[in-house]
């Protein structure tokens, strides 16, 4: 086992490193450019993935046995290519569910009840000026929440929305007939038409790329809000910025973007009523440890000849 080389696209929690230490040599990529990752993959027997891998990474990694997603979403990994070459792929579902769900409600409360703005106005303009803005805010508990993608994260968001805030919850998902209790299944157009707030927590696929386009944004109620914790390309960014500039939406929160990191001339940086964050919804001290330990344990299983618990492409067993 000492001849194993485990490539980390980014640093991971120390508790995850302790698990990997006994498996072989750990290499942390100095950057996540495609050229750097291709070069380092040449010796790798395993890759723990926190950044986008080039589509041809497997072709540059003749010793590769497994790739494990540090988290849940698989769009960073070329799964089809891995399967073709007999390389195991695994992820760590549930490891960041609570973190992302909490971010969703932090965003909704910021958009609807902006406590930080009250604080800033109180300090800068005084008591009366700050207090006067409160009457233009709105409660989230009296509204309808639409969730696009009712997987682990969407279900957790739905539980908080219903049990915690008393919201009516609509859900749309690619798997029909599997909505949890308290979520009314509906089609996308009805969801966008009736929801006061829409949360995107779906995977990025060919079917969801550009799903929130100008037409669907037109369906949304005046004064409604949008929160995206899925992937940037699920939303037509130009159409969203136009809707915000025209005042057709009250606001939006984007944790994910078309390009990571955001370029300095990105249109979203100048759009009004838009809360931005650098893909951190899933990141807390708690979730980082859970993702790192989970990914390291899955890598240990792969490199010791066992099946990962969350085997994404078990069909490679036939190879």
N, C-alpha and C positions, 0 to 999 in steps of 0.2 A: 503493500500500500504506500510506502514512502515515495514511490515514483509518480504518485498522483500529483497533478497540478490543478489547483482550483482557482479559477479566475473570477474575481469579483468586479463587476462593472463599476461599482461604487462601494465605499466603506459600509460595513454592517456593524451591528451591536456587538460588544465584546463577548457577550454570552454565546452568540452565534460563532464567533471566532474560536472560542474554546472547544466547541464541538468539532470544528473543521481541522484544528491543529493536529489531531491524531491521524488524519486522513492523508496528509501530504503537504506539499508546499502551497502556500496561499499567495496569490499575486493580485494586487489591487491596481486596476487600470488608472494611470495618471490623468486620463481624460476619456471621454466617451465618443470620440470621433470614430467613424467607421474604420479608418485606416489603423488607428491604434488598436481597436478591438480585434480586427482581422489578424494583425501581427501577433498579439498576445495569445490568440486562440490556437496558434500553431502547436503549442505544447499542452494545451488544456485538456484534461480528462473530464472536467466539470465546470460549468459556468453558473454562477448565481447572478440573476439578472435584475438590475434596477434601472436600466436605461435601454433605449431602443438598440437592438442588435441589427447589423446589416443583414439583408435577406439572404446573402450568400455565406453567412458565417460558418455554416457546417462544412462547406467546401474548403474552408481554410483551417479546419480543425480535425485532422485525421485521427486523433486519439480520443475524440470527444465521446463520452458515454451518456452524459446527462446535462440538461439545462433546467434550472429551478427558478421560477419567478419569485422574487422577494415581494410577495403580495399576491394579487389575484388576477388582474387583467393580463391576457395572453397576447395582446397585440404587439408587445415588445419582442416576441419570440417568433421566428419563422417555423411554426409548428409543422406545416406540411413538409417542409424540407427536412426537418428533424426526423419525422416519421419515415420518410423515404430512405433516409440513411441509417435507420435503426437506432436513433438517439432518443433516449427517454426524456420526456418533458413532464414537469410537475409544477404545482403552485401551492399556495397556502390560503385556501378560502377561509373566510371568517376572521382572519388575523387583524384586519383593519375596519371591520364592519362598524363597530361602535364609534371609531374616530371619524369616519366619513359621515355617519348619520348625525353626530353632534355638530359637525361642520355645517351640514345642511340647515340645522335649526339656528345656529349662530348667524348664518347668512340671512335666513328669513327674518330673524329678529332685528338684524342690522338694517335690512331694507324696510321693514315695517315700523319698528320702534327704535330709532337710532339713538341709543343712549349716549354714545360718544359725541354725537352732534349736540345734544342737550348740554353736555358738559362743556364742550368748546364754546358754545354761544353764551352760556352762563358766565364763563370766565372772561370772554372778550366783549360781549355786548350787555351783559347784566341779566338779572333775574327775569324781568318782564319780557325781554326779547326772546330768551330761551323758552320760557313758558308758553309764549304765543305760538310756537311751532308745533306744540303737542297736539293741538286740535286737528291738524292735517295728517296725523299718523293714523294707522289702522291696526286693529287686533288681527292676529292670524287665526285665533281659535274659532272665529265665526265664519271662516271661509272654507272653500273646497280646495284640497290639495290633489294635484294630478301627478302620479309617479309613472315615468316611462322606464320600464325595466324593473320588474318586481322580483329580483333575486334576493340574495342575502341582505344587501344594503337596502334595497327598496322595501323589503319586508320590515327591517328594523325602523326605517323612516316612517312606515305606515303605522307601526305600533306606537311610536312616540306621538305621531300626529293625532291618532284616534284616542288613545288612552290618556295622553298627557295634555293635549290641547282641545280635545273634543271636535276635531275637524272631520268633515266629510272627506272620504278618501276614494279617489278613482285610480284605477291601475290599468296599464296596458303593457303586455309582455308578449314575446314571441311564442311562449308556451301557453296555449289557451287552456282555460279551465283549471288553473292551479293557483288562483288567488287565495291569499290567507283570509281568515275571518276578519270582517270589518272593511275589506277592500272591494269595491264594486268594479267588476271587470267591464271595460268598454273599449271602443276603438279609438285610435289616435285623434281623429278629428273631433270627436265629441269631447275627449279629454281636454284638448287645447281650447275648445269653445267654452267649457263650463268651469274650468279650474281658475281659482284666484291666484294660485301659485303652482308652477310646474317644476318638478324636480327630474332631472335627467340622470339616471343611474344605470343605463344600459351599456352593454358591451359595444365596442366599435366593430361593425361588420359592414359588408357591402350594402346590407339592407338599412343600416342606421346611419351611414355616412350621408351628411346633408339632410337628415330627417327633419330638423327644425329649419325650414326654409322660409322664404318670404310669405308663401301662402299660409303656412301654419302659424306664423307670427301674426298674420292678419286675423286669424281666427280668435286670438287671445283677447280677453276682455280689456278695455281701457282700464289702466290702473293695476293690471296684474303684473306678476314678477316671475322671473325664470332663474333657476339655479342649476348649473351644470357641474356635476362631479363625475361625469362619465369620461368622455374624451373630446378634445377640441373639435375635430371634424364632424361630430354629430350635429353641430350648429353651423349654419351659414353665417359666418361672422359679419360680413358686410350687411346682410339683411338685418341682423340683430342691432348693429350700430345705427342703421337707418331708422329702425323702429324706436330706438331710444331717443335719437335726435328729434324725431317727429313727435315725441311725447305719447306714442301709442302704448308704450309699456311704462310702468312706474319705475322699474329698475330690474337689474339682473346681477347675478354673481357668477363669475367664471373662475373655477380653480384650474381648469385645463384649457389649452389653447391650440391653435393650429401649428405653432412652432414653439418648442421648448429649448432654450429660454426665449422669452418674448423679444423680438427685435425692437430697437429703440424707436422705430417709426411705425410700430404696430397700431392699427386703427383703433383698437380697443382702449389704448392709453388716453385718447382724447374724447371718447364717447361719454355722454353724461349719465349720471345715476347708475354707474357700473362699478361694482366691487370686484377687484381682481386679487388673486393670490397665486403664488408660483407652484402649483401642483402640490399642495401641502395638506389637503383634506385628510389623507390617510396617515399623516405623520404626526405622532405624538411619542413621547418617551415610552409609553406603554405599548403602542402598536409597533414601534420600531423593534423593541425586544421580541415581541411575539412573531413578527415577520422574519426576523433574523434567525431566531431559534428554530422556527418551523422550517424555513428554507434549508438551514444547515442539517437538520435531522433528515429531511427528504434527500439531500445530497448524500448523506452518510448511507442511507438505504440503497441508493443507486450504485454508489461506488463499492458497496460490500455485496452486491449481487442480489439485492432484495427489491421487490416492487415498492415504489413510493406509495404512500397512503392515498395521495391525490394524484393519481396517474392520469395525465391528460391524454396520452396516446398509447393505451395498453395493447393496441393491435400490433405493436412492434414485437411483442412476445413471440409471434409466429415467425419472426426472423431469427 
